[in-house]
Amino acid sequence: MHDRARTANLLGATTLALSDLALAGAARDAGVSASGAAALVSLSSAPGLGVTELGRRIGLSQSAAARMVDALVANGLVERSPTAGRQVSVALTPSGARTVRRLLSVRGGRLAAALAVLDDDEQDLLAGLLGKLLTGLHGEAGSADLMCRLCDRDACVRNAACPVGRAERERGS
């Protein structure tokens, strides 16, 4: 008989361990906070976001996002540019773009190392199962931007459609 509680617990422990390895380690290596790392990665695929929208995409309030952007500006990773009215857009500096590449490389390397215990067939099976889980989770989270705030988008869509993007498109139709 299947023990759902045990499977759920194993999933929880795995996700926490992977998050610690991938997010905390990558952010620390890049010299930014976890929310700063998410903001940089988000800006790499959507330059020119306003502070409020950037905060929404990474799960921060407007005031917390403004403080985080202040820290990224102080570190020379992003710059603000005025737009219409009182709006301000945020974009990566060249140093910020290099930091994103380093973040995604470190994150990807740590995740690939964790997957090395699985053979190719097991990794293919896991990829299918993760896609199914992510599709289901999109219904809970409701935002591809928030779910994928630290995704290496190029890696995600290299050989297949992004399951979160697909769920978002299906939800919108």
C-alpha positions in Angstrom: 0.0 0.0 0.0 1.3 3.5 -0.9 2.2 5.7 2.0 1.2 9.2 0.9 2.4 10.9 4.1 5.9 9.4 3.6 6.0 10.5 -0.1 4.9 14.0 0.8 7.5 14.1 3.6 10.3 12.9 1.2 9.2 15.6 -1.3 9.3 18.2 1.4 12.8 17.3 2.6 14.0 17.1 -1.0 12.6 20.5 -2.0 14.0 22.1 1.1 17.5 20.6 0.6 17.5 21.6 -3.1 16.3 25.1 -2.3 19.1 25.5 0.2 21.7 24.2 -2.3 20.5 26.1 -5.3 19.1 29.3 -4.0 20.9 30.1 -0.9 24.2 29.0 -2.3 23.8 30.8 -5.6 22.7 34.0 -3.9 25.5 33.9 -1.4 28.1 33.2 -4.2 26.7 36.2 -6.1 26.7 38.5 -3.0 22.9 39.2 -3.1 19.9 38.2 -1.0 17.5 35.5 -2.2 15.0 38.2 -3.2 17.8 40.1 -4.9 18.7 37.0 -6.9 15.1 36.5 -8.0 14.8 40.1 -9.0 18.0 40.0 -11.1 16.9 36.8 -12.9 13.4 38.3 -13.4 14.9 41.5 -14.9 17.1 39.4 -17.2 14.0 38.2 -19.0 11.8 41.3 -18.5 14.0 44.4 -18.4 12.4 47.7 -17.5 9.8 46.5 -15.0 8.6 49.0 -12.4 9.4 48.4 -8.8 5.9 47.4 -7.9 5.6 44.9 -10.8 9.1 43.5 -9.9 8.0 43.0 -6.3 4.8 41.2 -7.5 6.8 38.9 -9.6 9.1 37.9 -6.8 6.6 37.9 -4.0 7.5 41.2 -2.2 5.4 44.1 -1.2 6.1 47.4 -3.0 8.0 48.8 0.0 10.1 45.7 0.4 10.8 45.7 -3.3 11.9 49.3 -3.2 14.3 48.6 -0.4 15.7 45.5 -2.3 16.1 47.6 -5.5 17.9 50.3 -3.4 20.4 47.6 -2.3 20.8 46.3 -5.9 21.4 49.9 -7.1 24.0 50.5 -4.4 25.8 47.3 -5.5 25.8 48.5 -9.1 23.7 45.6 -10.3 20.6 47.5 -11.5 19.7 51.1 -12.4 16.5 53.0 -12.2 15.2 55.1 -15.1 12.3 57.5 -14.9 9.3 56.7 -17.2 6.0 58.5 -17.6 4.6 60.2 -14.5 6.2 59.0 -11.2 6.9 55.6 -12.6 10.5 54.2 -12.5 11.7 51.3 -14.5 14.5 49.0 -13.3 17.0 47.3 -15.6 20.2 45.3 -15.2 23.6 47.0 -15.5 26.4 45.0 -17.3 27.5 43.9 -13.8 24.0 42.8 -13.0 23.8 40.7 -16.3 27.1 39.0 -15.4 25.7 38.3 -11.9 22.6 36.7 -13.4 24.8 34.4 -15.6 26.8 33.5 -12.5 23.7 32.9 -10.4 22.1 30.6 -13.0 25.4 28.8 -13.6 25.9 28.1 -9.9 22.2 27.1 -9.4 22.3 24.9 -12.5 25.5 23.2 -11.5 24.3 22.5 -8.0 21.0 21.1 -9.3 22.8 19.0 -11.9 25.1 17.6 -9.3 22.1 16.6 -7.2 20.6 14.8 -10.2 23.8 12.9 -10.9 22.6 10.0 -8.6 19.9 9.3 -11.2 20.6 7.6 -14.6 19.3 9.1 -17.9 16.1 7.1 -17.8 15.4 8.1 -14.2 16.1 11.8 -15.0 13.7 11.6 -18.0 11.0 10.1 -15.8 11.7 12.7 -13.1 11.4 15.5 -15.7 8.0 14.3 -16.7 6.8 14.0 -13.1 8.2 17.4 -12.2 6.4 18.9 -15.2 3.1 17.4 -14.0 3.7 18.7 -10.4 4.5 22.2 -11.7 1.4 22.2 -13.8 -0.7 21.3 -10.8 1.2 23.8 -8.6 0.4 26.6 -11.0 -3.2 26.2 -10.1 -2.2 27.0 -6.5 0.3 29.7 -7.1 -1.5 31.2 -10.0 1.5 33.1 -11.4 4.2 31.8 -13.7 6.3 34.9 -13.0 6.3 34.1 -9.3 6.9 30.3 -9.8 9.7 30.8 -12.3 11.4 33.8 -10.6 14.7 31.9 -10.5 14.3 29.7 -13.6 17.0 29.4 -16.3 14.4 30.0 -19.0 16.8 29.0 -21.8 17.4 25.6 -20.1 13.7 25.1 -19.5 12.5 25.5 -23.1 15.6 24.1 -24.9 14.0 20.7 -25.7 10.4 21.0 -24.5 7.7 23.5 -23.7 7.8 25.0 -20.2 5.0 23.3 -18.1 4.4 26.4 -16.1 4.1 28.6 -19.2 1.8 26.1 -20.8 -0.4 26.0 -17.6 -0.5 29.8 -17.6 -1.6 30.0 -21.2 -4.2 27.3 -20.7 -5.6 29.1 -17.7 -5.8 32.4 -19.6 -7.8 30.8 -22.4 
